[in-house]
Amino acid sequence: MTDVLTNPHDVARQRHAKVFNRHFNPRRRKNSFDFEALRRREIVRHGRLVGPSDNHLIAWVWNNPKAVEAYRKIDLKFDPIWLLQDAARNMGREISEAEASEIFDRAISAINFKRRSADSLAFFLNLTWDVRQALRITTIGSTNVTKDDRKDIRKVRDKVRKERKRRANGVQPRSEYLVKSLSRTQPWKVRRISRRTWERHRRQQAIRLRYREDTASFVASQLRLRKSEDAASVVALTQLRRQQEAKYAADTLASRSLGGCQ
């Protein structure tokens, strides 16, 4: 007998079917997000704005491991030199094959810097906060705003966004809610009863109101049904009467054509 846990095709009998589907199901949609590709696009945008320097091209090489591997193996099917020249062209700079090869050598000699943090790469490219916001860069830090400060800014923006969404949905602020809350108004004291008795009376009144609404809707539906049945009967009687009149007119015309009444 095949073990249930070692049979990958028997998903329904797995001990944790959801966990199995999340990690081992081949039909599960794979994540297509490429962090390094996004960072390369952001480097190109920044170089296009401030002017491409060798640091931009070196940072682009650091975040393209396939190009580095192809340059080391001298892969003829994958030309890393042309890719670097195309990246420099997108930034607004033309470089020769010799310059591209030199930049690759400089980048590979300092390949450990590819693992540098977002803030270190920002200092390497001289990326400020204002430029970062204008270009909508998210994978690189900034020189004048630290990581903790950026985290606080994201929290504040998220708080403001959620508050605007609540106001758009009709949710009132906490201050207005407290002014109209039962703990502040205390309507049971006006009637000189306890809060528990007042809540019980309100619940019973809501039940009676709901019963009246249900009864009214039922009566209205019955009236609409009766009216529709009456209208259908009237239409049927009208059609029958028209058919009888048409038959009588046909008989009268036939008798006249024969020369007299029958």
N, C-alpha and C positions, 0 to 999 in steps of 0.2 A: 504493500500500500504506500502510495506516495505521500510524503509528509505535506501537510497543508501549508506550513510556513515556508517550505522550500519549493513549492510549485508556484511560479509567478503568474501562471495563466488562470489559476483559480482565485479570482479576486473576491468573489462573493463569500467564500469560506475563510478568508483571512481573519486573523484575530483582530487586526486593526485595519479595516478596509480603507478608511480615509487616509491613513498614513501611507499605506501601500500605494494608493493612487497618486498621492502627492509626490512620492520620491521614485517609484519604480515603474509607473505606467508609461510606456513608450509613446502613447498617443497624447500625453500631456503636452500642452503648448509650452515651448521653451521661451525663455526670456531673450529677446533680441537686442537688449540695451547694451551698447558698447561705450564704456566710460572713456576709453582712450580716444575713440573716434570723436566723441563730443569735445574732449579737451583740445584735440587738434583743430577742430573747427573754430573754437574760441581763440586759440593762438593765432589763427589766420585772420580773424576779425580784428584782433588787437593790433597785429602787425600792419594790417591795411590802414588802420586809423593813425597810428603814431609813426609809421614808417618801419619797414622790416629791417631788423638787424640780424647779426649772426646768432644772437641769443634766441631769437624767435625760431630760426631754422634748427638750432641745436635742440631746443625744447620740443619742436615738432618731431625730430628724430627720436628723442627719448620716449615719446608717446606713440611710436610706431614700431613695435617689436618685430613685425613681419619684415619691414624694410631693413632693419638691422640684421636679422638673420639672413636675408637674401644677400645683403652686402658682404657679409662674412663668407658665405658659401659661393659667392659669385654665380648666382642663379641667373641664367640667360632668359628664362621664362618670366621672371619677375624683376623688372628694372628699377631698383631703388633710386638710382641717380635721376632718372626721368621723373619719378614721383616727387623728389625733393625740388627739382627745377619747376615742376608744375605748382607745388605749394608756394614757392617763392614768387612765381608769376601771379598767383592769386593774391599774394600780399602786395603786389605792385613792384616787384624787383626781378631783374633778369640776372641769372648766374650761369656760368659755364659749367661744363662737366668737371673741370679741374677744381673749381671752387666748391661744387657739390661734394666731390670726393674728399676734399680737405675738411669740409664741415662734418662729413660722416666720420672721418678719423678723429676729429676733436670730440665729437659726441660719444663715440665708442670708448675713447680713452677715459672719459668721465661718465661711463654708463651707470655707475652706482647712483649718480644724482637723479636718475630717472625715478627713483623711489622717494624723491623729496616731497615734502608736504605742500599743501596748497599755498601757505604763506611764503614758504621758501621759493616756490616757483614764481610767486607774485613779485618778490624782491629781485629775482633773476630777470624778470621781464619789466620791472618798474611799473607795475599795474596799481593804480590808485583806486579808491573807492568810487569816486564819481565816474571814472571811465568804466569801471566794472558794472555799475548800475546802468550806464548808458548803453553798453554793449550786451547787457543781460548775460553776463558771465557768471556761472555757478560752480564750476569745478576748480577755479583758481581763486586764491585769496586776494588780499589787498595789502598795500604797504602801510596805510595809515589807520586801518580798522582791524583789530585783532579778531581771532576766531570766537572768543567769548562774546565780544561786542556784536559780532554778526549774528550769533545765536540769540542774543537778547533782542536784536532788531527784528529777527524773524518771529520771535514770540509776540512782540508788540503788534506787528503787522497781521499775524494770524488772529490775535485777539480782536483787532479792529475789524477785520474781515468777517469774523463770526458775529460780532455785534451788529454790523450792518445787515447781515443776513437775517438775524433775529428781528430787527426792526422792520425789514421788508416783509417778513411773514406775520407781522402784527403783534409781536411780543412786546409788552410794555416794559419800561425800565424798572429796576428794583425799587427805586424811590417812589415811583407812582404806585407800584403794587402794594407797598407797605402802607401808603396813605389810605388805600381803599380796602385793606385786608380786614378780615373779621376780628383778628386780635386787636386791631386799633379801633374799629367802629363799635364792636360789641353790641349788636342789636338785641340780644337776649336780655340785657339789663333794662332796656326800655319797657319790655313786656314783663319784667320782674320774674323771670324764670331762669333756670339753669341753661348752660350751653348745651348740655346733652339733650334736654327736653326740646330746646329750639331746633337742634339738628334733626331730632326724630320727627317733629312736626313738618319741617321743610322736606324731609324725605317722603313722608306720607303725601304731602301736597304734590310733589313731583310725580309720584305714582298715580294719583288721581288725575292729574293733568295729562299724563301719558295715556291713561285709559280713555279719557275723553277724546284725545286726538286719534287714537286707534279706532274708537267707535265712529267718530265723524268720517274718517277715511273709508271705513267699511260701508257706512250708509251711502256715502257719495259714490263708491264703486258700484253698489247695488242699483242706485238710481241711474247711473250711466248705462249699466247693463240693460235695465228695463227700457230706457229710452231707445237704446239701439235695437232691442227686440221689437218695440212698437214701431220704430221706423222701418224695420225689415218687413213686418206684417203689412204696413201701409203700402209699401212698394209692391209686395206680392199681390195685394188686393187691386191695386191700380193696374198692374199688368194683366190680371185676370179680366178685369172689366174692359180693358182695351181689346183683349182678344175676343171677348163676347161681342163687343160692338163691331169689330172687323168681320166676324162671322155673320152677324145679322145683316151688315151692309152687303156682303157677298151673296147671301141668300136672296135678298131683295133685288139685287141686280140680275141674278139668274132668272128669277120669276118674271121680271119685266121683259127679259129677252125672249121668253117663251110665249109671251102674249097675254099674260094675265096672272092673277094671283093663284096660288096653289093652296 
